[in-house]
Every structure is written in C-alpha cells, then in structure tokens.
Amino acid sequence: MSILAPSSIVSTAGLQLHQLERSALAHGVPVEDALLIAVNLFGITSEHSERHRARVNLRLARHPQQPWQIIVPLNRPASPFRLQGEELFLGGQLVAQVERVAADEAVGGYFRNEGRAATLNPNARSRCVGCAFCPNTLEAAADPRMGEERALADLLAALAEQHPRKDLAEVTEVTVSTGCFEREQAAVDHLVALRAALGQAGMRARIGFLTSVLRSDEAFEVLADRVAPFVLRLTAECFTRRPTMLKSTKADLTPRDMPALLARARERGLGTSYTYIVGLDPLASMVLGVEALAGQVTAFPNFQVFQAHNVLMAGLRVPGAEVLDFYLAARTAIEKVMRPTGLLPVGWECYRPLWYFTYAGQALLDADR
C-alpha cells in the first residue's frame, strides 16, 4: 500500500490554496508548514528571471510576526507561486509579504538566527563540482580560498562589521559549509586553524562541519583535543543511487558504514548529525536509512526538500517526488522514527526544511533558540 494518499495528491499544475489546505489536513500538517514546503518544492515565478536561485526573506500573511528565510528558484514559470512586487500569491491569493530578495552567491560568510549563528564558505564553495543535484554552479560567486589562519582572522573581522550588533561574542554556532576539502588532513588542518582564529576573536562557538571526508579515529581525536566543541554533520544526502548522485568523496562512503562512523565520532565526545535530501530516495529506502542512523546522532539531522532548478535536475527525483504529498508523507515518516530520540529540528539551520511551526504536534518556535 502506498504511503501517499492518491485522493489528496497536490502537484504544481493549478495549485490553489484550498487544495493545499486539504492536503495538509489529510497528512496532519499545519497549513503554514505545508505552504512553506510547497514554496521550496515548486519555486517562484517572478520578474527576477535572470536569477536561478535566491535567498528570500518573507512573512506569511497568516503569521506576519514570524520572519523566515528560504532559498528557492525564482525563474520557475510553471510554479503556482507568483511574486509581484513585494507580495507572494498562490492561485491569486496573497500568502506572504516578501521583505528581501538576494542572489544566493557563495560569499565568504553570513549570519543566521538573528546573529547568533554564522555560516562560513572559506574554501571556494563555487569550485566544488560533482554532485548531480547541486545548484552551486548556477550562480555567481565571491568566495576566495581562506585556508590560512590569517585569512580566517580577516574574514571574521569583516563579519564583525556585518553583525547586527557588531559583536561576534554572541555567535554560538559556526558552520563550515563547503565541499572543497578533498582530503581528510586538509579538513582537519583547516578546522584547527579556524578554532585558533575564533579564539583570537573572543569566540567559543561550537563548530559544525558539513563533510564526508572526516572518517578516521586519528582525525576525531585531533578534533576532540583541538577543535571541540564540534559537531560532525555528515553529508549523507541520499541512501540509494549514490555513485550516480554524488561525487566520489561522498559516494564511496556507503550507508552501511555511516552508523559506525558516527558512533566512533560520538565515542570521542564529538557531536554528530547528517544532511539528507528528501526526494532522491523512495520513501521506504529513506525510512530504513533514517532508522539506521537515529541512534547515532546528537543533533537533529538536516532534512532538505529537493529543489529541481532545471529539467535535468527534475529527472533526478524518484517517482512521486514531484508532488507535495510526497514531502508531507516523508515528514510524518521521519517524525515516527526520530521522535523517540528527543531531538528537535532547528528552524534556522535549514533553508529547505520539512518543519517550520510544529514538529510531531509540538510547537517549534520557542524551542529552537
């Protein structure tokens, strides 16, 4: 029996707000969460046709007090979401006010969570190629390599000027988001240098690193001794078709090896999590993979809605993943597996999440700080 409810399947063609509401009700998902998932899935059609992908700051019409930032395709003429000026419409009905649209450039760094978290792209994210689903090459980039401690110090000094209150001491989480460390030792050396640079800037933030190259016990020992507090965010991405989907430094890590890798990191006192793109695997395969890793993570995994930025990317989705109901069903299935862990998704950590206002019936907005 299919996990999807055929009678409630919502696709992009002619989507209306009342249809989305009916689908949300069928899956027990708040309409607001279903709406934001749908924007991520279908993208937006707008006058910004020259931009393939952009960071969009918006507030839902039903909950204007809560700001959200999403990263979506803007040049999707088939999308039911239309941006006119500063207003976002679904089927002719106003659903959100858009406060800012900015190109998703691979800049050296930027802030999240109202200045309490920072993301760094210190190793030329735009030069990272190989994963079939990645849109990094679609936009311009301003991301010179910053592997030396002095360059990292300069980057942090520049970020301090951009901080909402000019105070980097407020930053409690620094995420290194780049796929350009092809060798484990290069990644370890960079993290050691980053910890030194953070210390000189008066920061004791936890460092999170999105990677698949950190695998040895020796590396974990150095991280525990010289970099911690640290969380390894394993770039799992998908559990099936890995040689087709991923570049070699990710694909050669098999799903069978992932639980033991995370367990070894945990044994050395490191935090553990992973990133996963919903829509690349059948739901049954997704559930099996999430179950295998559930006991080895200390932070809620980053589950992302797969975004097809062009026709070729659309062909990478598994059958059924072009409709909203696939993602609402995935959300429920993941909740069933992850709820016993006691971990909660953190809204600001992911720009394409499955959770916004609630998780398994629990309000999130007061829990993700």
N, C-alpha and C positions, 0 to 999 in steps of 0.2 A: 504493500500500500504506500502511495506517495505521501511524503511529509507535507507537500503543498496541497492547498485546498483549491481545486480547479474552479470552483464557483466564485472564488474571490480573487483570482489572479489579476493583478494590475500591471499592465505594460505601459510603454511610453505613449502609444498612439491614443490621442484624445483623452488623456487622463484628466479627470475632473476631481475637485476637492471632495465631493460626496463619495466618489468611488474609493479614494484614498482612505476616507474615514471608515467606510465599510470594511476595507481590507485590514485596517488597524484593529478594528473591533474583533474581527474573526481570529486574529492572532494574539489578542490581549495586549496590544502595544498602544501606548498613548499616541494620539493623533500627531502631536508635536514631534515625537521621535520619528514616526513614520514619514512625516513631511521632510525632515532634515535628511533622513536616509534616502528618500526619493530624489532630493536635490543632488546629493552625491552620486547617485546611480545614473540619473538622466542628464546631469549637467544643466546649463542655462543657455538659452539663445538671447543674444544681446547685440548692441551696436559695436561691442568690443570684438569684432570678428577676427581681428588680427592676432588676438591673444588665444593661444591654445589652452592655457591654464592660468588661473589667477587665485590669489588669496582674497576672499570676500568676507567682510565684516557685516553681519546683519543682525536684526532683531525680529523675531516672529511677531506678527500682528496680534496674536493671542497672548503673547508673553513679552511685551516690549521692554520689561525691566531687565531681561537677561540677554547679554550680548553673546554672539557666537562667531567664531572664525572658521571658515571652511575653505578648502582648496578644490576647485572644480573646473571642468572645461567650460569655456564661455562661448565657444563657436559651434554649438550643437543646434542646428536649425530644426531638428526633429524633436527637441525637448519640449515638454509641456510647460516648462517654467520659462517665463519671458521677463527679462529685466528692461524696464522702461524708466529711464532717469534713475531715480533712487528707490523705485518701487519694484518688487518682485511679485509677479502674478502667476497663478496656476489656473488655467482654464478661464481666464478673465476675472478671477477673484484675487484680491490683494492678500498675500500671505506673509510678506515680510518687508521691512524697510532696510535698504542697503546703505550702510554708512561709508564704506570704503571698498574700492576695487584696486588691487595692486598686482602687478605681474609677479608670478611665483619664481623669481630669479634665485639662483643658487648663490645667495650672498654669504659673506663670511659668518654672520651670526645674527640672531634676532631674539626677542623676548616673547615669552608666553606667560600665561597665568598672572596677568597684570604685573609683570616684572619680577615674579618670584621664581621663574624658570627661564633658562636660556638654551637655545639650540645653536650649536656651532657646526659649521661646514668647513673645517680647517684644511682639508686635503683635496680640494678641487673636485667637488661632487659632480660637476658637469663633465669631467673626464671619465667618469665611471660608466662603462657600457657593458652590455651583455645580457641583462635580464629582459626577456621579451616584453614584459608588461610595463616597464619603467618609462615614464614620460620625461625624464630629465633632459633629454636632448631636444625637446620641443621648444624650450625657452632659452633666452639669452642668460649668460651667467657672469657674475663678477666675483669669482672665488679663487684667488691665487692660493698656491700651496703655503701652508703655515705650519710646517713641521717643527721648527726650531722654537725653543723656549722664548727667545727674544721676540720672535714674530707673534707668538701666542700672547705675550705680555702687551704688545702693541694692539692686538685685536681686542683684548679685554679693556684696554684703556679707551679704545674707540667705542666699545659697547657701553662703557660707563657714561659717556656723553649722551648716549641714546636712551639710557634707562629713565623710566618715568620720574624717578626721584633722585637720579644721579648717584645711586647707592647700590653697588654690587653686593654689599653685605646682605641684602635682602634675598639674594638668589640662593635657593636651597637645592636646586636641581640643575645640572648642566648636562645636556645630552649631546653627544658627538654623533652626528648623523651624516655619514659618508661611507661609500663603498669602495674607496680607492686604496685601502690598505690591503695589498695582495699577500703580504707575508705577516705571520704572527709577530715576529720580533719587531717589525716596523710599527705595528699597532701598539705593542707593549711600550716601546720607547716613547711613542707619542703620548700615551696616557701618563707615563711618569713625568714627562715634561709639562703636560697640562696641569697635573697636580701641583707641581712646583710653581707654575705661573699663577694658579688660583691662590696658592698660599701667599705669594707676594702681593696679590691684590686684596688680601684680607678675606678670602672666601674659603669656607669649609663645606661647600656644596657637595652633595653626592654626584658622582659622575656616572652617567649612563652611556653605554656604547652599543650602537647597532652594528652587529658584525657576525660573520660566520668563521672568521679566521682564528679566533681565540679558542684553542682546544686542548692545550697541554697542561698537565699538572704544574709544570715549571712556570708557565705564564700565569696561572691562577695564584701561585704562591707569591710572585712578584706583585701582582695586583693587590693581594690581601695585605702585603707588607708595606707597599709604597704608594698605592693609589686609593685604597678604600677610605671612605665609604664609596662603594662601587656596585652597579647593577649591570650584569651581562644581559643585553637584550638580543637574544639570538635571532638572526634574520631567517626564520624558517620559511615564511612566505606561502608555501604550499606543501602538501604531502604526496601528491601524485604528479606525474609528468615532469619531475624536477630537471632531468637533463635537457628537456625541451624548453622549459620556462626560465631556468636560472643560469647565470654564468658559472664557470667551473668551481670557483672558490665557495660557492653556495651549494651547487648541485652535488658535489662529492661528499657532503655531509648527509647521510641517509636518515630518514625518520626513525629508523631502528636505533641509530646512535645518539639521537638527540636527548632522550631522557637521562642516559648515563652521563653525558657531557654536562648537563645542567646539575645533576646530582654531585658531580665532582667539584663544580664551582661552589655549590652550597656548602659542601664539606669544609671548604676553606673560608667560610664566613662571608662569601660574596652574595649579593642579591642576584636573582635570576628572573628572567621573563623571556618573551619572544614576540616577534611580529608575524602576522598572518594575514593574507589577503583573501577575503571571503568572495567566492565566485570562481576560483580557479580549480577547486575540487568539488566532486559530488558531495552532497550533504553527509552521506553515510561515511565517506572517507574522512571528511572534516571532523566528524564526531569521534571517530576512532583515534585520530591524531591528537585531538584536544584531550581525550581521556588519558592517553599515554603520557602526556606532559603535565597534567593537572597537579600531580603530587610533587612536582619538581620546581615549581615557580613560587617566588616570594612576592612578586608584584603581578597585578592583573595583566595578561597579555594584551598587546595592541592589535585588535582585530579591525581590519580596514575593509570598507566597501570597495570592490574592484571598479575602477573607472576606465572605460574604453574611450580613449582620446581620438581614435580614428577607426576605420573599418578593420584594419589589420588587428588592432588590439581587441576589437569586439569578437573576432574569431577565436580568441584565446579562452573565452568564457566557456564553462561547461553548459550543456543544455539546461535551460530553465533559469540560468543566472542573469538573463536579460530582464526579468520581471521583479517587481518589488517584493512579491510574496516570498521569493527565494531567500531574501535577506531577513525578512521578518521571521521566517521559519528558522533560519540559521541562528538568529538572536535567541530565540526560545530554546533551541537545542544546546547552545553554548551555556546559557544560564543553568540548565539542568545539570550539566557536567561540572561547572565551575562554582556553583553556589555553595557546595559543602566546604570549599577551601576558605570561605570567609573573605576572599579578596573582592574588591570592587573596582570597576572601571573608573578612570580619572578623565573627566571630560576634556581638559586642556591638553592632555598628552597626545591626542589623536585628532586629525582634521577630517577623517572619514569614518567615524565610529558607528557602531550599531546602537549606542546608548547615549542619551542626552539628559533627559529629565528624570528617568527612572531606570532601575536595573532589578529585574525579578520582583517588581512591585514596590521596591524601596526607592525613596527619593534620593537623588544623587547630588543635587546642587550644594547641600550643606555638608556633604561627605567627602568632597574631592579636593579640599584645600590641604 
